[in-house]
Amino acid sequence: MRVKRILSAEKQSTNQNEVDLSQITSLIQKYKTKKGNIIPLLQGTQNLYGFVPRKAFLKISEEANIPLNDLYGVATFYAQFRLNPVGKHIVKVCHGTACHVQNATAISIALEEALNIKDGETTPDNLFTLESVACLGCCSLAPVMMIGDDTFGKLSGKSAVNIIKEIKMKENN
């Protein structure tokens, strides 16, 4: 998984060029002299932009005097950090044991086909990001997916795609 995240970081989106780095200046000032500052710096940056832009890594490295490879090492080790912009709706498909046994793979395949993206990718319109996750903690509803704070259970590939279609229709109105 880590290798996959590093490789996807190399395919940085053009949206990365549009970030205003002045937004992280106060964050850097707050944490640059504190011990154990890498995670708070990355979390704060991600809270501002929705992901950690490459230019932000460079600014943090330079201004907080943290080696760039240390920043990337932490960002690629922890799944919480995003190296690319994400869609407005993050679709998380559970692949824990209960969901796996109930054919979560069929849901992921159906969503990949409907959205025309692979796991971990974002649709060109930046509306959806598709993610496979280890467990959503809703085993009695298996198979399950979450979109934002909404949980959908007892899914089939078709019902999962229908939920996506409903969201698209609402977005287009």
C-alpha positions as CSV (number, residue, x, y, z in Angstrom):
1,M,0.0,0.0,0.0
2,R,2.8,2.4,0.8
3,V,4.5,1.9,-2.5
4,K,1.1,2.5,-4.2
5,R,0.7,5.8,-2.3
6,I,4.3,6.9,-3.2
7,L,3.7,6.2,-6.9
8,S,0.4,8.0,-6.9
9,A,2.1,11.0,-5.3
10,E,4.3,11.2,-8.3
11,K,1.2,11.8,-10.5
12,Q,0.4,15.0,-8.7
13,S,-2.6,16.9,-10.0
14,T,-2.4,20.3,-11.7
15,N,-4.6,21.5,-8.8
16,Q,-1.5,21.4,-6.7
17,N,-0.2,24.5,-8.5
18,E,-3.2,26.5,-7.3
19,V,-2.5,26.4,-3.5
20,D,-1.8,29.6,-1.5
21,L,1.1,28.6,0.7
22,S,0.8,31.7,2.8
23,Q,-2.0,29.9,4.7
24,I,0.5,27.5,6.4
25,T,2.9,30.2,7.5
26,S,1.3,30.6,11.0
27,L,1.1,26.8,11.3
28,I,4.8,26.4,10.6
29,Q,5.6,29.2,13.1
30,K,3.5,27.5,15.8
31,Y,5.2,24.1,15.4
32,K,8.6,24.6,13.9
33,T,10.5,24.5,17.3
34,K,8.4,21.9,19.0
35,K,9.5,18.3,19.4
36,G,7.4,15.8,17.4
37,N,6.1,18.5,15.0
38,I,5.9,16.5,11.8
39,I,2.4,15.0,12.3
40,P,0.8,18.2,13.6
41,L,2.3,20.1,10.6
42,L,1.1,17.6,8.1
43,Q,-2.4,17.4,9.8
44,G,-2.7,21.2,9.9
45,T,-1.7,21.5,6.2
46,Q,-4.1,18.8,5.2
47,N,-6.9,20.5,7.2
48,L,-6.3,23.7,5.2
49,Y,-6.0,22.2,1.7
50,G,-7.8,18.8,1.9
51,F,-4.4,17.1,1.1
52,V,-0.7,17.9,1.5
53,P,0.5,19.6,-1.6
54,R,4.1,19.1,-2.8
55,K,4.8,22.8,-2.5
56,A,3.7,22.6,1.1
57,F,6.2,19.8,1.8
58,L,9.0,22.0,0.4
59,K,7.9,25.1,2.4
60,I,7.6,23.1,5.7
61,S,11.0,21.4,5.1
62,E,12.7,24.7,4.5
63,E,11.1,26.8,7.1
64,A,10.8,24.2,9.9
65,N,14.2,22.7,9.1
66,I,12.9,19.2,8.7
67,P,14.4,17.0,6.0
68,L,12.0,16.5,3.1
69,N,12.5,12.7,3.2
70,D,11.3,12.7,6.9
71,L,8.2,14.5,5.9
72,Y,7.4,12.2,3.0
73,G,8.3,9.2,5.2
74,V,5.6,10.1,7.7
75,A,3.1,11.2,5.1
76,T,3.3,7.9,3.2
77,F,3.5,5.7,6.3
78,Y,0.2,6.9,7.7
79,A,-2.9,6.3,5.6
80,Q,-4.6,9.5,7.0
81,F,-2.5,11.7,4.8
82,R,-3.4,12.5,1.3
83,L,-0.9,13.5,-1.3
84,N,-3.4,14.5,-4.0
85,P,-6.7,16.4,-4.0
86,V,-9.8,14.3,-3.2
87,G,-13.3,14.5,-4.5
88,K,-16.2,16.3,-2.8
89,H,-17.6,12.8,-1.8
90,I,-15.2,10.2,-0.5
91,V,-16.7,6.7,-1.1
92,K,-15.2,4.2,1.3
93,V,-16.0,0.6,0.6
94,C,-15.4,-1.8,3.5
95,H,-13.3,-4.8,2.7
96,G,-13.1,-6.2,6.3
97,T,-13.8,-9.9,6.9
98,A,-17.6,-9.6,7.2
99,C,-17.9,-7.4,4.1
100,H,-15.3,-9.5,2.1
101,V,-17.4,-12.6,2.8
102,Q,-20.5,-10.8,1.6
103,N,-18.8,-9.9,-1.7
104,A,-17.5,-6.4,-1.1
105,T,-15.3,-6.9,-4.2
106,A,-18.4,-6.9,-6.4
107,I,-19.3,-3.5,-5.0
108,S,-15.8,-2.1,-5.6
109,I,-15.8,-3.4,-9.2
110,A,-19.3,-2.0,-9.9
111,L,-18.3,1.4,-8.5
112,E,-15.0,1.5,-10.4
113,E,-17.0,0.8,-13.6
114,A,-19.7,3.3,-12.9
115,L,-17.2,6.1,-11.9
116,N,-14.6,5.0,-14.5
117,I,-11.8,5.2,-11.9
118,K,-9.7,2.7,-9.9
119,D,-9.4,2.4,-6.2
120,G,-7.7,5.4,-4.7
121,E,-8.5,7.7,-7.7
122,T,-10.7,10.7,-8.1
123,T,-13.2,11.3,-10.9
124,P,-12.1,14.0,-13.4
125,D,-15.0,16.3,-12.2
126,N,-13.6,16.0,-8.6
127,L,-16.9,14.8,-7.4
128,F,-15.9,11.3,-6.1
129,T,-12.9,9.6,-4.7
130,L,-13.1,5.8,-4.3
131,E,-11.3,4.1,-1.4
132,S,-11.1,0.5,-0.2
133,V,-10.8,0.5,3.6
134,A,-10.0,-2.3,6.1
135,C,-13.1,-1.9,8.3
136,L,-15.9,0.5,8.9
137,G,-17.2,-1.2,12.1
138,C,-20.6,-2.0,10.7
139,C,-20.2,-5.7,10.3
140,S,-23.9,-6.5,10.9
141,L,-24.7,-4.4,7.8
142,A,-22.2,-6.1,5.5
143,P,-21.3,-5.3,2.8
144,V,-21.0,-1.6,3.6
145,M,-19.9,1.7,2.2
146,M,-19.7,5.1,3.6
147,I,-20.0,8.4,1.7
148,G,-19.1,11.3,4.0
149,D,-20.9,10.6,7.2
150,D,-23.6,8.4,5.7
151,T,-23.4,4.6,5.9
152,F,-25.1,2.3,3.5
153,G,-25.4,-1.4,4.2
154,K,-26.6,-4.7,2.8
155,L,-25.4,-3.5,-0.6
156,S,-25.0,-5.1,-4.0
157,G,-23.0,-3.7,-6.8
158,K,-26.2,-2.3,-8.4
159,S,-27.5,-0.7,-5.2
160,A,-24.1,0.9,-4.6
161,V,-24.1,2.4,-8.1
162,N,-27.7,3.6,-7.6
163,I,-26.6,5.6,-4.6
164,I,-23.8,7.2,-6.6
165,K,-26.3,8.1,-9.3
166,E,-28.6,9.7,-6.8
167,I,-25.8,11.9,-5.5
168,K,-24.8,12.9,-9.0
169,M,-28.4,13.9,-9.7
170,K,-28.5,16.0,-6.6
171,E,-25.2,17.7,-7.5
172,N,-26.5,18.5,-11.0
173,N,-29.6,20.3,-9.7
